[in-house]
Amino acid sequence: MAGSIPVMTRIFLPDAAATAALGARLAPGLAAACQAGPVVVHLEGPLGAGKTTLVRGLLRGLGHEGRVRSPTFTLLEPYELPDCEVMHLDLYRLADPAELDYLGLEDLLRPGGLVLVEWAERGGDRLPGADLKLALDYQDAGRCARCTAGSGRLEPLVAALAQAGEPASSRRIETK
């Protein structure tokens, strides 16, 4: 919807367990959305903010029981799961957006595919826009997560997070 106000929710995460729990809460909605077409999630935030911790919780929520590695050095870690195929990318060490061509990004964008991208800004215009942006930042002794729907099909998921009885320190806000 052109000119619409994106749905955004802000959630306070007091510790790593809360960050992983947020990932697990997102899992069913993202798995359902990727059945209709690929879903791209951009994970933003400084080093150590909890991006990989959130992915770990998301993968656990999707049924992954094995180890979850940060793809900092490999750039890509794939996970074959019952409800979707997850590709976890970390572009921190990407020297040039053109390097994404070597990862076969086009092949990752298919129905049933969930593409989670840390440091998405380093992908430039080679990376598709986000269906969901998850920005993590330091706040007090914990973290703050801003979840923004980048596409209409994920607006209900973000709105549900805001309605799900988050702690008083969390609040739903809408911005342009």
Rosetta constraint file for C-alpha pairs under 8 A:
AtomPair CA 1 CA 152 HARMONIC 7.51 0.50
AtomPair CA 4 CA 176 HARMONIC 7.84 0.50
AtomPair CA 5 CA 174 HARMONIC 6.75 0.50
AtomPair CA 5 CA 175 HARMONIC 6.16 0.50
AtomPair CA 5 CA 176 HARMONIC 5.13 0.50
AtomPair CA 6 CA 148 HARMONIC 6.80 0.50
AtomPair CA 6 CA 149 HARMONIC 6.17 0.50
AtomPair CA 6 CA 150 HARMONIC 7.07 0.50
AtomPair CA 6 CA 155 HARMONIC 7.76 0.50
AtomPair CA 6 CA 174 HARMONIC 6.54 0.50
AtomPair CA 6 CA 175 HARMONIC 6.43 0.50
AtomPair CA 6 CA 176 HARMONIC 6.26 0.50
AtomPair CA 7 CA 148 HARMONIC 5.84 0.50
AtomPair CA 7 CA 149 HARMONIC 5.64 0.50
AtomPair CA 7 CA 155 HARMONIC 5.94 0.50
AtomPair CA 7 CA 158 HARMONIC 6.65 0.50
AtomPair CA 7 CA 159 HARMONIC 6.70 0.50
AtomPair CA 7 CA 173 HARMONIC 7.59 0.50
AtomPair CA 7 CA 174 HARMONIC 5.54 0.50
AtomPair CA 7 CA 175 HARMONIC 7.40 0.50
AtomPair CA 8 CA 146 HARMONIC 6.76 0.50
AtomPair CA 8 CA 147 HARMONIC 5.46 0.50
AtomPair CA 8 CA 148 HARMONIC 4.27 0.50
AtomPair CA 8 CA 149 HARMONIC 6.48 0.50
AtomPair CA 8 CA 158 HARMONIC 6.57 0.50
AtomPair CA 8 CA 159 HARMONIC 7.51 0.50
AtomPair CA 8 CA 172 HARMONIC 6.57 0.50
AtomPair CA 8 CA 173 HARMONIC 5.79 0.50
AtomPair CA 8 CA 174 HARMONIC 5.36 0.50
AtomPair CA 8 CA 175 HARMONIC 7.05 0.50
AtomPair CA 9 CA 146 HARMONIC 5.68 0.50
AtomPair CA 9 CA 147 HARMONIC 5.18 0.50
AtomPair CA 9 CA 148 HARMONIC 6.55 0.50
AtomPair CA 9 CA 158 HARMONIC 6.45 0.50
AtomPair CA 9 CA 159 HARMONIC 7.20 0.50
AtomPair CA 9 CA 161 HARMONIC 7.10 0.50
AtomPair CA 9 CA 162 HARMONIC 5.80 0.50
AtomPair CA 9 CA 171 HARMONIC 6.53 0.50
AtomPair CA 9 CA 172 HARMONIC 4.45 0.50
AtomPair CA 9 CA 173 HARMONIC 5.72 0.50
AtomPair CA 9 CA 174 HARMONIC 7.48 0.50
AtomPair CA 10 CA 144 HARMONIC 6.82 0.50
AtomPair CA 10 CA 145 HARMONIC 5.62 0.50
AtomPair CA 10 CA 146 HARMONIC 4.47 0.50
AtomPair CA 10 CA 147 HARMONIC 6.36 0.50
AtomPair CA 10 CA 162 HARMONIC 7.88 0.50
AtomPair CA 10 CA 170 HARMONIC 5.88 0.50
AtomPair CA 10 CA 171 HARMONIC 5.58 0.50
AtomPair CA 10 CA 172 HARMONIC 5.82 0.50
AtomPair CA 10 CA 173 HARMONIC 6.98 0.50
AtomPair CA 11 CA 144 HARMONIC 5.68 0.50
AtomPair CA 11 CA 145 HARMONIC 5.12 0.50
AtomPair CA 11 CA 146 HARMONIC 6.48 0.50
AtomPair CA 11 CA 166 HARMONIC 7.30 0.50
AtomPair CA 11 CA 169 HARMONIC 7.31 0.50
AtomPair CA 11 CA 170 HARMONIC 4.48 0.50
AtomPair CA 11 CA 171 HARMONIC 6.49 0.50
AtomPair CA 12 CA 139 HARMONIC 7.84 0.50
AtomPair CA 12 CA 142 HARMONIC 7.33 0.50
AtomPair CA 12 CA 143 HARMONIC 6.00 0.50
AtomPair CA 12 CA 144 HARMONIC 4.55 0.50
AtomPair CA 12 CA 145 HARMONIC 6.34 0.50
AtomPair CA 12 CA 167 HARMONIC 7.81 0.50
AtomPair CA 12 CA 169 HARMONIC 6.03 0.50
AtomPair CA 12 CA 170 HARMONIC 5.41 0.50
AtomPair CA 13 CA 18 HARMONIC 5.33 0.50
AtomPair CA 13 CA 19 HARMONIC 5.84 0.50
AtomPair CA 13 CA 142 HARMONIC 5.70 0.50
AtomPair CA 13 CA 143 HARMONIC 4.98 0.50
AtomPair CA 13 CA 144 HARMONIC 5.76 0.50
AtomPair CA 13 CA 145 HARMONIC 7.08 0.50
AtomPair CA 14 CA 18 HARMONIC 6.38 0.50
AtomPair CA 14 CA 141 HARMONIC 6.77 0.50
AtomPair CA 14 CA 142 HARMONIC 4.28 0.50
AtomPair CA 14 CA 143 HARMONIC 6.22 0.50
AtomPair CA 15 CA 19 HARMONIC 6.53 0.50
AtomPair CA 15 CA 142 HARMONIC 5.50 0.50
AtomPair CA 15 CA 143 HARMONIC 7.22 0.50
AtomPair CA 16 CA 20 HARMONIC 6.22 0.50
AtomPair CA 16 CA 50 HARMONIC 7.17 0.50
AtomPair CA 16 CA 53 HARMONIC 6.82 0.50
AtomPair CA 17 CA 21 HARMONIC 6.06 0.50
AtomPair CA 18 CA 22 HARMONIC 6.20 0.50
AtomPair CA 19 CA 23 HARMONIC 6.59 0.50
AtomPair CA 19 CA 50 HARMONIC 6.93 0.50
AtomPair CA 19 CA 53 HARMONIC 6.50 0.50
AtomPair CA 19 CA 54 HARMONIC 5.35 0.50
AtomPair CA 19 CA 57 HARMONIC 7.46 0.50
AtomPair CA 20 CA 24 HARMONIC 6.36 0.50
AtomPair CA 20 CA 53 HARMONIC 5.62 0.50
AtomPair CA 20 CA 54 HARMONIC 4.70 0.50
AtomPair CA 20 CA 55 HARMONIC 7.32 0.50
AtomPair CA 20 CA 56 HARMONIC 6.41 0.50
AtomPair CA 20 CA 57 HARMONIC 3.96 0.50
AtomPair CA 20 CA 58 HARMONIC 6.98 0.50
AtomPair CA 21 CA 25 HARMONIC 6.19 0.50
AtomPair CA 21 CA 54 HARMONIC 7.65 0.50
AtomPair CA 21 CA 57 HARMONIC 5.88 0.50
AtomPair CA 21 CA 58 HARMONIC 7.91 0.50
AtomPair CA 22 CA 26 HARMONIC 6.33 0.50
AtomPair CA 22 CA 54 HARMONIC 6.81 0.50
AtomPair CA 22 CA 57 HARMONIC 7.13 0.50
AtomPair CA 22 CA 58 HARMONIC 7.63 0.50
AtomPair CA 23 CA 27 HARMONIC 6.41 0.50
AtomPair CA 23 CA 54 HARMONIC 4.85 0.50
AtomPair CA 23 CA 55 HARMONIC 6.13 0.50
AtomPair CA 23 CA 56 HARMONIC 7.29 0.50
AtomPair CA 23 CA 57 HARMONIC 4.57 0.50
AtomPair CA 23 CA 58 HARMONIC 3.97 0.50
AtomPair CA 23 CA 59 HARMONIC 7.69 0.50
AtomPair CA 23 CA 61 HARMONIC 7.19 0.50
AtomPair CA 24 CA 28 HARMONIC 7.94 0.50
AtomPair CA 24 CA 57 HARMONIC 4.87 0.50
AtomPair CA 24 CA 58 HARMONIC 4.40 0.50
AtomPair CA 24 CA 59 HARMONIC 7.23 0.50
AtomPair CA 24 CA 60 HARMONIC 6.47 0.50
AtomPair CA 24 CA 61 HARMONIC 4.20 0.50
AtomPair CA 24 CA 62 HARMONIC 7.42 0.50
AtomPair CA 25 CA 58 HARMONIC 7.39 0.50
AtomPair CA 25 CA 61 HARMONIC 7.08 0.50
AtomPair CA 26 CA 30 HARMONIC 6.20 0.50
AtomPair CA 26 CA 58 HARMONIC 6.57 0.50
AtomPair CA 26 CA 61 HARMONIC 7.91 0.50
AtomPair CA 26 CA 157 HARMONIC 7.61 0.50
AtomPair CA 27 CA 31 HARMONIC 6.01 0.50
AtomPair CA 27 CA 58 HARMONIC 5.28 0.50
AtomPair CA 27 CA 59 HARMONIC 7.34 0.50
AtomPair CA 27 CA 61 HARMONIC 5.32 0.50
AtomPair CA 27 CA 62 HARMONIC 5.63 0.50
AtomPair CA 28 CA 32 HARMONIC 6.17 0.50
AtomPair CA 28 CA 61 HARMONIC 7.39 0.50
AtomPair CA 28 CA 62 HARMONIC 7.04 0.50
AtomPair CA 29 CA 33 HARMONIC 6.16 0.50
AtomPair CA 29 CA 157 HARMONIC 6.13 0.50
AtomPair CA 30 CA 34 HARMONIC 6.14 0.50
AtomPair CA 30 CA 39 HARMONIC 7.38 0.50
AtomPair CA 30 CA 114 HARMONIC 7.57 0.50
AtomPair CA 31 CA 35 HARMONIC 6.77 0.50
AtomPair CA 31 CA 62 HARMONIC 7.50 0.50
AtomPair CA 31 CA 83 HARMONIC 5.98 0.50
AtomPair CA 31 CA 84 HARMONIC 6.11 0.50
AtomPair CA 31 CA 112 HARMONIC 7.80 0.50
AtomPair CA 31 CA 114 HARMONIC 7.60 0.50
AtomPair CA 32 CA 36 HARMONIC 7.63 0.50
AtomPair CA 32 CA 83 HARMONIC 7.89 0.50
AtomPair CA 33 CA 37 HARMONIC 7.08 0.50
AtomPair CA 33 CA 38 HARMONIC 7.92 0.50
AtomPair CA 33 CA 39 HARMONIC 6.90 0.50
AtomPair CA 33 CA 153 HARMONIC 7.24 0.50
AtomPair CA 33 CA 154 HARMONIC 7.41 0.50
AtomPair CA 34 CA 38 HARMONIC 5.06 0.50
AtomPair CA 34 CA 39 HARMONIC 5.28 0.50
AtomPair CA 34 CA 84 HARMONIC 7.01 0.50
AtomPair CA 34 CA 111 HARMONIC 6.10 0.50
AtomPair CA 34 CA 112 HARMONIC 4.90 0.50
AtomPair CA 34 CA 113 HARMONIC 5.83 0.50
AtomPair CA 34 CA 114 HARMONIC 6.14 0.50
AtomPair CA 35 CA 83 HARMONIC 7.99 0.50
AtomPair CA 35 CA 84 HARMONIC 7.46 0.50
AtomPair CA 35 CA 111 HARMONIC 5.68 0.50
AtomPair CA 35 CA 112 HARMONIC 4.74 0.50
AtomPair CA 35 CA 113 HARMONIC 7.72 0.50
AtomPair CA 36 CA 111 HARMONIC 6.06 0.50
AtomPair CA 36 CA 112 HARMONIC 7.27 0.50
AtomPair CA 37 CA 110 HARMONIC 6.14 0.50
AtomPair CA 37 CA 111 HARMONIC 3.94 0.50
AtomPair CA 37 CA 112 HARMONIC 6.26 0.50
AtomPair CA 37 CA 113 HARMONIC 7.16 0.50
AtomPair CA 38 CA 109 HARMONIC 5.30 0.50
AtomPair CA 38 CA 110 HARMONIC 5.05 0.50
AtomPair CA 38 CA 111 HARMONIC 4.87 0.50
AtomPair CA 38 CA 112 HARMONIC 6.07 0.50
AtomPair CA 38 CA 113 HARMONIC 4.76 0.50
AtomPair CA 38 CA 114 HARMONIC 5.87 0.50
AtomPair CA 38 CA 115 HARMONIC 7.50 0.50
AtomPair CA 39 CA 109 HARMONIC 7.78 0.50
AtomPair CA 39 CA 113 HARMONIC 6.38 0.50
AtomPair CA 39 CA 114 HARMONIC 4.91 0.50
AtomPair CA 39 CA 115 HARMONIC 6.15 0.50
AtomPair CA 39 CA 130 HARMONIC 7.83 0.50
AtomPair CA 39 CA 131 HARMONIC 6.08 0.50
AtomPair CA 40 CA 114 HARMONIC 6.11 0.50
AtomPair CA 40 CA 115 HARMONIC 4.80 0.50
AtomPair CA 40 CA 116 HARMONIC 6.12 0.50
AtomPair CA 40 CA 117 HARMONIC 7.54 0.50
AtomPair CA 40 CA 128 HARMONIC 7.38 0.50
AtomPair CA 40 CA 129 HARMONIC 7.22 0.50
AtomPair CA 40 CA 130 HARMONIC 5.14 0.50
AtomPair CA 40 CA 131 HARMONIC 5.35 0.50
AtomPair CA 40 CA 132 HARMONIC 6.72 0.50
AtomPair CA 41 CA 114 HARMONIC 7.69 0.50
AtomPair CA 41 CA 115 HARMONIC 6.13 0.50
AtomPair CA 41 CA 116 HARMONIC 4.86 0.50
AtomPair CA 41 CA 117 HARMONIC 6.09 0.50
AtomPair CA 41 CA 130 HARMONIC 5.33 0.50
AtomPair CA 41 CA 131 HARMONIC 5.93 0.50
AtomPair CA 41 CA 132 HARMONIC 4.84 0.50
AtomPair CA 41 CA 133 HARMONIC 5.76 0.50
AtomPair CA 41 CA 134 HARMONIC 7.29 0.50
AtomPair CA 42 CA 116 HARMONIC 6.19 0.50
AtomPair CA 42 CA 117 HARMONIC 4.95 0.50
AtomPair CA 42 CA 118 HARMONIC 6.23 0.50
AtomPair CA 42 CA 119 HARMONIC 7.53 0.50
AtomPair CA 42 CA 120 HARMONIC 5.74 0.50
AtomPair CA 42 CA 130 HARMONIC 5.71 0.50
AtomPair CA 42 CA 132 HARMONIC 6.43 0.50
AtomPair CA 42 CA 133 HARMONIC 4.85 0.50
AtomPair CA 42 CA 134 HARMONIC 6.19 0.50
AtomPair CA 43 CA 51 HARMONIC 6.24 0.50
AtomPair CA 43 CA 116 HARMONIC 7.09 0.50
AtomPair CA 43 CA 117 HARMONIC 5.75 0.50
AtomPair CA 43 CA 118 HARMONIC 4.73 0.50
AtomPair CA 43 CA 119 HARMONIC 6.54 0.50
AtomPair CA 43 CA 120 HARMONIC 6.88 0.50
AtomPair CA 43 CA 133 HARMONIC 6.13 0.50
AtomPair CA 43 CA 134 HARMONIC 4.94 0.50
AtomPair CA 43 CA 135 HARMONIC 5.85 0.50
AtomPair CA 43 CA 136 HARMONIC 7.64 0.50
AtomPair CA 44 CA 51 HARMONIC 7.28 0.50
AtomPair CA 44 CA 118 HARMONIC 6.29 0.50
AtomPair CA 44 CA 119 HARMONIC 5.95 0.50
AtomPair CA 44 CA 120 HARMONIC 7.15 0.50
AtomPair CA 44 CA 133 HARMONIC 7.42 0.50
AtomPair CA 44 CA 134 HARMONIC 6.12 0.50
AtomPair CA 44 CA 135 HARMONIC 4.43 0.50
AtomPair CA 44 CA 136 HARMONIC 6.11 0.50
AtomPair CA 45 CA 49 HARMONIC 5.97 0.50
AtomPair CA 45 CA 51 HARMONIC 7.28 0.50
AtomPair CA 45 CA 119 HARMONIC 7.71 0.50
AtomPair CA 45 CA 135 HARMONIC 5.58 0.50
AtomPair CA 45 CA 136 HARMONIC 4.92 0.50
AtomPair CA 45 CA 137 HARMONIC 5.61 0.50
AtomPair CA 46 CA 136 HARMONIC 7.71 0.50
AtomPair CA 46 CA 137 HARMONIC 6.80 0.50
AtomPair CA 49 CA 136 HARMONIC 5.85 0.50
AtomPair CA 49 CA 137 HARMONIC 5.69 0.50
AtomPair CA 49 CA 138 HARMONIC 6.43 0.50
AtomPair CA 49 CA 143 HARMONIC 7.02 0.50
AtomPair CA 50 CA 54 HARMONIC 6.10 0.50
AtomPair CA 50 CA 136 HARMONIC 6.85 0.50
AtomPair CA 51 CA 55 HARMONIC 6.39 0.50
AtomPair CA 51 CA 118 HARMONIC 6.96 0.50
AtomPair CA 51 CA 136 HARMONIC 7.00 0.50
AtomPair CA 52 CA 56 HARMONIC 6.05 0.50
AtomPair CA 52 CA 70 HARMONIC 6.29 0.50
AtomPair CA 53 CA 57 HARMONIC 6.37 0.50
AtomPair CA 54 CA 58 HARMONIC 6.21 0.50
AtomPair CA 55 CA 59 HARMONIC 6.06 0.50
AtomPair CA 55 CA 116 HARMONIC 7.82 0.50
AtomPair CA 56 CA 60 HARMONIC 6.22 0.50
AtomPair CA 56 CA 68 HARMONIC 6.04 0.50
AtomPair CA 57 CA 61 HARMONIC 6.09 0.50
AtomPair CA 58 CA 62 HARMONIC 6.30 0.50
AtomPair CA 59 CA 63 HARMONIC 6.43 0.50
AtomPair CA 59 CA 64 HARMONIC 5.37 0.50
AtomPair CA 60 CA 64 HARMONIC 4.87 0.50
AtomPair CA 60 CA 65 HARMONIC 6.33 0.50
AtomPair CA 62 CA 81 HARMONIC 7.03 0.50
AtomPair CA 62 CA 82 HARMONIC 7.97 0.50
AtomPair CA 62 CA 83 HARMONIC 7.32 0.50
AtomPair CA 63 CA 81 HARMONIC 6.92 0.50
AtomPair CA 63 CA 82 HARMONIC 7.75 0.50
AtomPair CA 64 CA 79 HARMONIC 7.89 0.50
AtomPair CA 64 CA 81 HARMONIC 6.78 0.50
AtomPair CA 69 CA 77 HARMONIC 7.37 0.50
AtomPair CA 70 CA 77 HARMONIC 7.74 0.50
AtomPair CA 70 CA 90 HARMONIC 7.59 0.50
AtomPair CA 71 CA 75 HARMONIC 4.84 0.50
AtomPair CA 71 CA 76 HARMONIC 5.34 0.50
AtomPair CA 71 CA 77 HARMONIC 5.77 0.50
AtomPair CA 71 CA 88 HARMONIC 7.01 0.50
AtomPair CA 71 CA 89 HARMONIC 6.14 0.50
AtomPair CA 71 CA 90 HARMONIC 5.40 0.50
AtomPair CA 72 CA 90 HARMONIC 5.36 0.50
AtomPair CA 72 CA 91 HARMONIC 7.29 0.50
AtomPair CA 72 CA 92 HARMONIC 6.70 0.50
AtomPair CA 72 CA 93 HARMONIC 6.98 0.50
AtomPair CA 73 CA 93 HARMONIC 7.37 0.50
AtomPair CA 75 CA 89 HARMONIC 5.36 0.50
AtomPair CA 75 CA 90 HARMONIC 5.05 0.50
AtomPair CA 75 CA 91 HARMONIC 6.16 0.50
AtomPair CA 75 CA 93 HARMONIC 7.75 0.50
AtomPair CA 76 CA 87 HARMONIC 6.66 0.50
AtomPair CA 76 CA 88 HARMONIC 5.60 0.50
AtomPair CA 76 CA 89 HARMONIC 4.49 0.50
AtomPair CA 76 CA 90 HARMONIC 6.61 0.50
AtomPair CA 76 CA 103 HARMONIC 7.89 0.50
AtomPair CA 77 CA 87 HARMONIC 5.92 0.50
AtomPair CA 77 CA 88 HARMONIC 5.15 0.50
AtomPair CA 77 CA 89 HARMONIC 6.54 0.50
AtomPair CA 78 CA 85 HARMONIC 7.43 0.50
AtomPair CA 78 CA 86 HARMONIC 5.82 0.50
AtomPair CA 78 CA 87 HARMONIC 4.58 0.50
AtomPair CA 78 CA 88 HARMONIC 6.24 0.50
AtomPair CA 79 CA 85 HARMONIC 5.93 0.50
AtomPair CA 79 CA 86 HARMONIC 5.02 0.50
AtomPair CA 79 CA 87 HARMONIC 6.36 0.50
AtomPair CA 80 CA 84 HARMONIC 6.83 0.50
AtomPair CA 80 CA 85 HARMONIC 4.80 0.50
AtomPair CA 80 CA 86 HARMONIC 6.44 0.50
AtomPair CA 81 CA 85 HARMONIC 5.70 0.50
AtomPair CA 81 CA 86 HARMONIC 7.34 0.50
AtomPair CA 83 CA 112 HARMONIC 7.33 0.50
AtomPair CA 84 CA 112 HARMONIC 4.81 0.50
AtomPair CA 84 CA 113 HARMONIC 5.74 0.50
AtomPair CA 84 CA 114 HARMONIC 6.67 0.50
AtomPair CA 85 CA 112 HARMONIC 6.04 0.50
AtomPair CA 85 CA 113 HARMONIC 4.90 0.50
AtomPair CA 85 CA 114 HARMONIC 6.05 0.50
AtomPair CA 86 CA 113 HARMONIC 5.98 0.50
AtomPair CA 86 CA 114 HARMONIC 4.72 0.50
AtomPair CA 86 CA 115 HARMONIC 5.86 0.50
AtomPair CA 86 CA 116 HARMONIC 7.35 0.50
AtomPair CA 87 CA 108 HARMONIC 7.34 0.50
AtomPair CA 87 CA 113 HARMONIC 7.54 0.50
AtomPair CA 87 CA 114 HARMONIC 6.25 0.50
AtomPair CA 87 CA 115 HARMONIC 4.81 0.50
AtomPair CA 87 CA 116 HARMONIC 6.09 0.50
AtomPair CA 88 CA 115 HARMONIC 6.08 0.50
AtomPair CA 88 CA 116 HARMONIC 4.76 0.50
AtomPair CA 88 CA 117 HARMONIC 6.07 0.50
AtomPair CA 88 CA 118 HARMONIC 7.85 0.50
AtomPair CA 89 CA 115 HARMONIC 7.45 0.50
AtomPair CA 89 CA 116 HARMONIC 6.03 0.50
AtomPair CA 89 CA 117 HARMONIC 4.74 0.50
AtomPair CA 89 CA 118 HARMONIC 6.06 0.50
AtomPair CA 90 CA 117 HARMONIC 5.85 0.50
AtomPair CA 90 CA 118 HARMONIC 4.59 0.50
AtomPair CA 90 CA 119 HARMONIC 6.17 0.50
AtomPair CA 90 CA 120 HARMONIC 7.83 0.50
AtomPair CA 91 CA 117 HARMONIC 7.27 0.50
AtomPair CA 91 CA 118 HARMONIC 6.11 0.50
AtomPair CA 91 CA 119 HARMONIC 5.23 0.50
AtomPair CA 91 CA 120 HARMONIC 6.46 0.50
AtomPair CA 91 CA 122 HARMONIC 6.15 0.50
AtomPair CA 91 CA 123 HARMONIC 6.96 0.50
AtomPair CA 92 CA 118 HARMONIC 7.34 0.50
AtomPair CA 92 CA 119 HARMONIC 5.54 0.50
AtomPair CA 92 CA 122 HARMONIC 7.03 0.50
AtomPair CA 94 CA 99 HARMONIC 6.95 0.50
AtomPair CA 94 CA 122 HARMONIC 6.77 0.50
AtomPair CA 94 CA 123 HARMONIC 7.83 0.50
AtomPair CA 95 CA 99 HARMONIC 7.45 0.50
AtomPair CA 96 CA 122 HARMONIC 7.53 0.50
AtomPair CA 96 CA 123 HARMONIC 7.60 0.50
AtomPair CA 97 CA 122 HARMONIC 6.38 0.50
AtomPair CA 97 CA 123 HARMONIC 4.65 0.50
AtomPair CA 97 CA 124 HARMONIC 5.74 0.50
AtomPair CA 97 CA 125 HARMONIC 7.67 0.50
AtomPair CA 97 CA 126 HARMONIC 6.28 0.50
AtomPair CA 98 CA 102 HARMONIC 7.93 0.50
AtomPair CA 98 CA 123 HARMONIC 7.99 0.50
AtomPair CA 98 CA 126 HARMONIC 7.10 0.50
AtomPair CA 99 CA 103 HARMONIC 7.22 0.50
AtomPair CA 100 CA 104 HARMONIC 6.96 0.50
AtomPair CA 100 CA 105 HARMONIC 6.34 0.50
AtomPair CA 100 CA 123 HARMONIC 7.12 0.50
AtomPair CA 100 CA 126 HARMONIC 7.06 0.50
AtomPair CA 100 CA 127 HARMONIC 7.90 0.50
AtomPair CA 101 CA 105 HARMONIC 6.32 0.50
AtomPair CA 104 CA 108 HARMONIC 6.85 0.50
AtomPair CA 105 CA 109 HARMONIC 6.78 0.50
AtomPair CA 108 CA 113 HARMONIC 6.59 0.50
AtomPair CA 108 CA 115 HARMONIC 7.29 0.50
AtomPair CA 109 CA 113 HARMONIC 6.18 0.50
AtomPair CA 109 CA 114 HARMONIC 7.95 0.50
AtomPair CA 109 CA 115 HARMONIC 7.57 0.50
AtomPair CA 119 CA 123 HARMONIC 7.82 0.50
AtomPair CA 120 CA 124 HARMONIC 7.60 0.50
AtomPair CA 120 CA 127 HARMONIC 7.41 0.50
AtomPair CA 123 CA 127 HARMONIC 5.27 0.50
AtomPair CA 129 CA 150 HARMONIC 7.55 0.50
AtomPair CA 130 CA 150 HARMONIC 5.44 0.50
AtomPair CA 130 CA 151 HARMONIC 7.41 0.50
AtomPair CA 131 CA 149 HARMONIC 6.05 0.50
AtomPair CA 131 CA 150 HARMONIC 4.32 0.50
AtomPair CA 131 CA 151 HARMONIC 4.74 0.50
AtomPair CA 131 CA 153 HARMONIC 7.87 0.50
AtomPair CA 131 CA 154 HARMONIC 6.63 0.50
AtomPair CA 132 CA 147 HARMONIC 7.02 0.50
AtomPair CA 132 CA 148 HARMONIC 5.74 0.50
AtomPair CA 132 CA 149 HARMONIC 4.70 0.50
AtomPair CA 132 CA 150 HARMONIC 5.00 0.50
AtomPair CA 132 CA 151 HARMONIC 7.04 0.50
AtomPair CA 132 CA 154 HARMONIC 6.85 0.50
AtomPair CA 133 CA 146 HARMONIC 7.71 0.50
AtomPair CA 133 CA 147 HARMONIC 5.73 0.50
AtomPair CA 133 CA 148 HARMONIC 5.09 0.50
AtomPair CA 133 CA 149 HARMONIC 6.48 0.50
AtomPair CA 133 CA 150 HARMONIC 6.65 0.50
AtomPair CA 134 CA 145 HARMONIC 6.54 0.50
AtomPair CA 134 CA 146 HARMONIC 5.68 0.50
AtomPair CA 134 CA 147 HARMONIC 4.69 0.50
AtomPair CA 134 CA 148 HARMONIC 6.57 0.50
AtomPair CA 135 CA 145 HARMONIC 5.55 0.50
AtomPair CA 135 CA 146 HARMONIC 5.05 0.50
AtomPair CA 135 CA 147 HARMONIC 6.57 0.50
AtomPair CA 136 CA 143 HARMONIC 6.49 0.50
AtomPair CA 136 CA 144 HARMONIC 5.64 0.50
AtomPair CA 136 CA 145 HARMONIC 4.55 0.50
AtomPair CA 136 CA 146 HARMONIC 6.50 0.50
AtomPair CA 137 CA 143 HARMONIC 5.45 0.50
AtomPair CA 137 CA 144 HARMONIC 5.36 0.50
AtomPair CA 137 CA 145 HARMONIC 6.67 0.50
AtomPair CA 138 CA 142 HARMONIC 6.11 0.50
AtomPair CA 138 CA 143 HARMONIC 4.44 0.50
AtomPair CA 138 CA 144 HARMONIC 6.18 0.50
AtomPair CA 139 CA 143 HARMONIC 4.79 0.50
AtomPair CA 139 CA 144 HARMONIC 5.73 0.50
AtomPair CA 147 CA 158 HARMONIC 6.53 0.50
AtomPair CA 148 CA 158 HARMONIC 6.77 0.50
AtomPair CA 149 CA 154 HARMONIC 5.53 0.50
AtomPair CA 149 CA 155 HARMONIC 5.17 0.50
AtomPair CA 149 CA 158 HARMONIC 6.34 0.50
AtomPair CA 150 CA 154 HARMONIC 7.33 0.50
AtomPair CA 150 CA 155 HARMONIC 7.87 0.50
AtomPair CA 151 CA 155 HARMONIC 6.85 0.50
AtomPair CA 152 CA 156 HARMONIC 8.00 0.50
AtomPair CA 154 CA 158 HARMONIC 6.52 0.50
AtomPair CA 155 CA 159 HARMONIC 6.04 0.50
AtomPair CA 156 CA 160 HARMONIC 5.96 0.50
AtomPair CA 157 CA 161 HARMONIC 6.48 0.50
AtomPair CA 158 CA 162 HARMONIC 6.68 0.50
AtomPair CA 159 CA 163 HARMONIC 6.43 0.50
AtomPair CA 160 CA 164 HARMONIC 5.94 0.50
AtomPair CA 161 CA 166 HARMONIC 7.62 0.50
AtomPair CA 162 CA 166 HARMONIC 6.84 0.50
AtomPair CA 162 CA 171 HARMONIC 6.72 0.50
AtomPair CA 162 CA 172 HARMONIC 5.32 0.50
AtomPair CA 166 CA 170 HARMONIC 5.86 0.50
AtomPair CA 166 CA 171 HARMONIC 7.61 0.50
